[in-house]
């Protein structure tokens, strides 16, 4: 079951409601106590990103901020 909100609440909190819909929750907008609209995600709509999905796929060398060799630096200077 989802949540029911008034038109005023929907206008005030639209971004939050859209986040809830993208997470799979149903949101119904009501006017004068009657259900008038049901928000639903479009098929294939991107959901919320999950942190940590690339863990271990990216590495940074311990000396990544070491000075560049003179031969490389010469290529940047004119």
N, C-alpha and C positions, 0 to 999 in steps of 0.2 A: 504494500500500500504506500502511496506517496503522501504528498501534503497538499492542502488546499489553501490558497491565498487570495486576498482581495485584489482588485485591479490596482488599487493604490500601493499595496505591498509589492505587487509584481513590478510596478514602475520604479519603486524605490530600491528594490533588491534584485533587479534583473540579472546582473552578473552572477550573483550568488546562486540564484535559481538555475541559471544555465549550467553552472558547475555541477549542481546536484543532478540535473538531467543527464549530463555527460557521464556521471558516475552510475547511471542506471536507475535513478529514482524518478517516479512519476510526479509531475507538478500540474495541478489543476488550478486555473484562475477562475474566480467567481465574481459575479456582479449581482448585487442585491440578494445574496444568499443562494444564487443559482449557478450551477456549473456552466461555464460558457466556452472555455478553451482548455485543451490538454496539451502541455508541452512535451515533446518527445524528440529524441536525437535523430538526425538523419542517418540512414544506414551508411556505414563507412565513416561517420564523423569521428575525428580523433578524440580519444578519451584523455584523461589526465596523464601526463607523463609520469613514469615511475623512476625515481632516483635510483642510481646504482646499476642500471642495466648494462652499462659499458665497463663495469668494474673488471680490471685485469686486462682490458683490451688496449689501454693507453698507458704508455710508460714514459717517464721523463728521466733522462740521464742525470746522475748526481752533479755533473759538471756543466749543466746546460747554460749556466750564466758565466762560464769562464771566458776570458778574453779570446777573441778570434785570432788565428794565426796571421802574421803579417801578409802572407800571400793572399789570403781571403780579403783582408782589409783593403789591400791595394786595389781590388776590383771595385770598391765603392768610392774611391777617391779619384779625382781627375786632376 
